[in-house]
Amino acid sequence: LAEATMMAAEQGDAPVVLLDDVLSELDPRNRMRLLGYLGELGAQILVTAADPALIDATMLAGLPRVSTHRGEIRTAD
C-alpha cells in the first residue's frame, strides 16, 4: 500500500492494485479499512477470492465480477 501511495504521488495517476485472496486473511474490520483506503487512493483494483461471500459482505458487492470454472471465464450474474 505504501508503494501504491508513493507511485500515485510521483506519477500523478493511481496504479492498478492486484489483491490475491487478501480478504480471507483479514477480519471484517480490517477488510473495510483496507477497501476504504484503496477507495481513497482511486486505484483500479483487481481482487481474487476463493470465497465469494467475502466480496458480498464488502463494498465490492455491487461491482462487476467474473468467475472461472474449468478454464472458462464467465461473467457473474
C-alpha angles and dihedrals in degrees: 000000000000090000092050090051092048093047091050091050094047099041100033090231129085115244127235108266119208116201114188110200091317094143093068090059095056133071116240094262094053092044089060092045091052094047092045091052091049090049090055090049089058092221127154104249129204113191129187122197132180089202114049090197088073090061093043089056094056140062087270093073095098097045124102115272142179132201134204127224125174092342096312124116113220132187109240116237 
